[in-house]
């Protein structure tokens, strides 16, 4: 089996474990903070933890031959970098990572049916930096079938603030 196929994983094989925590990882600072918080929760609750990275090729890019392969490679790198950052290259047995194609919100919501908790960052890599809550986290908070924890990234990992109160701290 090649490296890409191993990295992709099988979402169907993860089902049925209601003690599992899932976390959305897209490579953003906010999602890394979510992964760190999910690790803390999984350790304290003795749960398994599954990091899910979802990639999608916009329709207007689908005409380019290598777009899907490049999107998969970028998503796989983002998942690996987040795991490396959080676990210093040595992930525990109770942790797994899945990279899959689709809609991030839809995939996380579907996976929430068999999870005890879904953890997401408050803001991902979307283009609307002024939003306090990203579209994926907002959709997950509305429709997930388990409790959802939305984690704000550390200030240095997210967009700079325009709130003057933060300048005095």
URCOR-V942354 format. One record per helix or strand of 3 or more residues. SS is the DSSP state (~ for helix, > for strand). FROM is the first residue (numbers start at 1). TO is the last residue. If there is no record, write none. Layout:
# URCOR-V942354
ss=SS from=FROM to=TO
ss=SS from=FROM to=TO
This chain:
# URCOR-V942354
ss=~ from=3 to=8
ss=~ from=11 to=14
ss=> from=21 to=24
ss=~ from=29 to=45
ss=> from=49 to=55
ss=~ from=59 to=61
ss=~ from=67 to=87
ss=> from=95 to=101
ss=~ from=104 to=114
ss=> from=117 to=121
ss=~ from=135 to=143
ss=> from=147 to=151
ss=~ from=155 to=157
ss=~ from=164 to=168
